[in-house]
């Protein structure tokens, strides 16, 4: 029962679309450079997935011109660093004692700076989690982790863009 109450509370949380709210970024920011994020983990290509989803989210939800080139053409630059990426067992199969589900956790540092180096937005501790089912076959375990990372990358991008666009 307590579990269901917790799920109901979580279902009410989330981001909402920008609808007539002011943006955190100054009005003179029209072009945002989003170079590939830095990966400080051993998780292969996680920085590429996260960068790609952030770019996709900006393009689909905003009128900002997004480029991957840093330099004078960009009014602001979004920098990201993947600090940690880890998978941990979540539940176990009662019959075999093997892991039946796991959770992937990513921690990011995000900063947006303007041309002069002024910090426009910063969050040194974005943390995201995604749960996935573990196959009973060892060979397919890693095939399941990548879709979980992709789902988490989309969630991360939605939340990040919402946080940047919405003034609380």
N, C-alpha and C positions, 0 to 999 in steps of 0.2 A: 504494500500500500504506500509506504514511504517512497519507494522507487517511482511509482506512478505519479505521485505528487511532485517529485523532482522533475520528471519528464514534462509535466504540464507547465511548470515554472520555466523550464528551458525553452519550451515551444513558444512562449510569449516573448522571448528575448530575440535579438537580432538587429540587423541594420534596416534602415528604411531608405527609400530612394530620396534623392535630393529633389525637392519640389518647392521652389520659391525661396529656398534658404540661401543665406549668404555663404560664400566660400571662404575657407581659411587662407587660401592663396591670394596674394594681391591682384588687383585688376590688370596690372601690366604684364602678368604672366600669361603668355599665350602658347609658348612652346616649352615642353618639358622633355629634357633628355633623360632617358632611362637606359643607361649602360648595363651590361650584364652584371648581375649581382656577384658578389664574392662568396666563394664557398670555403668555409673553414672546417668543414666536416669531411668524412670519408664517404659520404653518400654520393654516388655517381650521378652527375647531371642535375641535382636538385636545384642548383642556382639557375639553370637554364629553364626548368619548368616554372619556377616562381617568377622569373623575369618575364617570360612569355605570357603568363596569365595576367600579370600586372599591366603589361602593355595592352593586351586584348581588352581588359576591363576599362582602361582609360579611353581607348578608341571607341568602344561600344557605348560608354555612358557619358562622355564629355565632349566638348568642342575643342579641347586642347589639341594642338599639333604635337604628336609624340615622335621622337627621334631617338636613335641609339647613339648618336654622335654627341659627345660633349664638346663644348666650345662656345664661341661667341654667338652662334645661331640660336642657342637655347636660352630662354629667360630664367629657367630653373633646372636643376639636376636632381633627380631622385637616385640616391645611393642606397644599396641594400647589401647586407652581409648576413649569410646564414651562419649563425653562431653554433647551434647544435642541431643534430638530427639523430633521433634514436627510435628504435622499436623495442617494445617491451610486451611480454605476455600479459593478457588481460583475463582470459578464462581458460580452464583446462577441461578436457574430456574426462568425465568420471570413470569411464570404462578403461581407457588406455593410459590416462595420466598425461597425455600429450597436450600441447597448447592447442586450443580450438579458436581463439581469437587473440588479436594483438592490437596494440595502439601505437601509432607513429606520432612522435612529437617533434616539432620544429620550433626553434627559437631564432628570431631575426632581429637585426638592428636596422632601422630605416631612418634616413635623413633626407630632407629636401632643402637645398641651398640655392639662393639666387646668384646672379652673376658676380656680385660683390663678395660672396661668401657668407652672407647673413643666413642663419638657419630659419627657415620658414615653417618647418614641421620636423619633429623628431620623436621617435619612440625606440628606445634602446632595447626593449624587451617584448616584442610581439611573440606570443606563444600560441601555436595551433596544434590541434590533435585530430587524428582520424583513425577510427577503428576499422578493422577488416577481419574477415574470417580466414583462418589458416586451413589449407587443404590437408587432408590426411596423407597425401603423397608429398614427400620431401621435395621432389623435383619441381613441383609447381608453386612452392612457397614464395619464391622471388617474383613470380609472375603476378602474384596477388598484391605484393607490396607496392609496385609501381602505380596501379590504379588508385590505391589509397593515397599515395603522394600526389597524384594528379588532382584528386578530389580536394585534398587539403590545399593545394596550390590555388585552385579556384576560390575556395573559401577565404584564404588569405588575401587574395587580390580584391575580392568584393569588400572585405572589411577595411583594408587599407585605403582603397579609393573612397569609400564612404567616410572614413575618418578624416581624410584630407579635404574632401569637399564640404562636409557639414560643419558648421560652426555651432558648438554647443554652448 
